[in-house]
Amino acid sequence: MIACLEQRFLPDSEAETRADDDVSSLCKALELNGSIDCGSVGVASKDFGGLYAVKPVAFIRPSGADDLVRVVSAAARSSNLTVAARGNGHSINGQAMADRGLVIDMRTMEERIEVVSCGGADYVDVSGGALWEDVLKRCVLGFGLAPRSWTDYLGLTVGGTLSNAGISGQAFRYGPQTSNVTEMEVVTGKAETLVCSETQNPEIFFAILGGLGQFGIITRARVLLQPAPDMVRWMRLVYAEFDAFSRDAEFLVTRPEGDSFDYVEGFVFVNSSDPVNGWPSVPLTPEQRFNSGRVPRTAGSVLYCIEVALHYKSSDHASTVDMAVSRMLGRLGFIEGLEFHVDVGYMEFLLRVKRVEEDARANGIWDAPHPWLNLLVSKRDIADFDRTVFKKILRDGVGGPMLVYPLLRSKWDDRTSVVIPEGEIFYLVALLRFDPAYSKDSVVEKMVAQNQEIIQCCMKNGFDFKLYLPHYQSEEGWKRHFGNRWTRFVERKARFDPMAILAPGQKIFSRSRQP
């Protein structure tokens, strides 16, 4: 008890001195195959969101799972050290940071991308720190295979997306990436290395998936593969009214395989000539033009776009592809004359956001703050969300994409740690700000305040929603987020990370001295 009180009431300077002593002892005790850097930790103190700067005491570059075990074990022996796994630094609200703790650079783990066949199915065994874009290239170019479910941006690590969910336009059919993993190797907060699956150590398997890094660090995952197509017919279809947009989007995601597209997403854009938020953001090639004269005069401040893609083989005759597309488009109610399409290679399509990244880096936008907001909203409330948020709060846009598209609950596994709204159909809403005009501190604060306004609007109106990539500052917020699954989440934490060593940046649990 005296030790606990002493820790609680130590002056900051004395506490920092003890932390420094802990790290000094740690550096001497660890025998890593990788390396530990206690000086140049700048990259580990920030992330893509650019909203927080939290300095760790060390940035550790492990070579394998054994190094992770040593680090977690050493942290457990200390009085207050925590451990955060950092993938490619794409978190938004400091989730992969560790204030005066240890940050693990998962990208330095020995990369493994190995295609295997088992039980008549094909899989890829991949290290947790590997990027999805590297998985894509290895599987498609080497074997003509590909994972079934993706994220829009592939410069993310496998372990990072599996710790959240991993959502893109294929999720309506195959579920998120967490529904496409059959086995993992993880290092828990108790410094145990476990191989887990639905039948082997199932509790840690489902806890880790969507578990926000709270229960263990993913060092390897086995991901289901399928034959990769050669080409993609990529299309955008414009709508004036949300009812028609949502009706067609829900129709597409509920059709059986073979009677719909292979990818379905959607977005909202401003009904104006604004080059970032408006009409010019819709065409797929520089040669295509948005004919605003086609937009009904009754249209409101925002318009809607369904984005779809059809996979095909290069050996397929053009007329066969055209016929399949025409059959599906004939059942939809988009604005005539506002349909855009282009045929691209499969890899080019999946790497489409890579071009956005390259342009953003060239323009200095990529390193600017990104006060993004991601929500999951029930079908019951999505029309009211459109009316109160898209048409009012966001009627002028956000300086980047405003994604909105339906997903199916039946494609998600309730045994994982992910929480989603009730009902079979719910919508992903993602507000992805990229405009450099939003990089000034005063404007960033305004955008963060706008995010809070949207969340408060959802709460005030009683919307059934969840934050995706959640971030809360209080236990009350986390309890509300998990609802009746909060108890299960706490029990899993007590079992697999009883000292709350892992993922302190999520601000869910506080580090304890004893299990």
Disulfide bonds with the S-S distance in Angstrom:
none
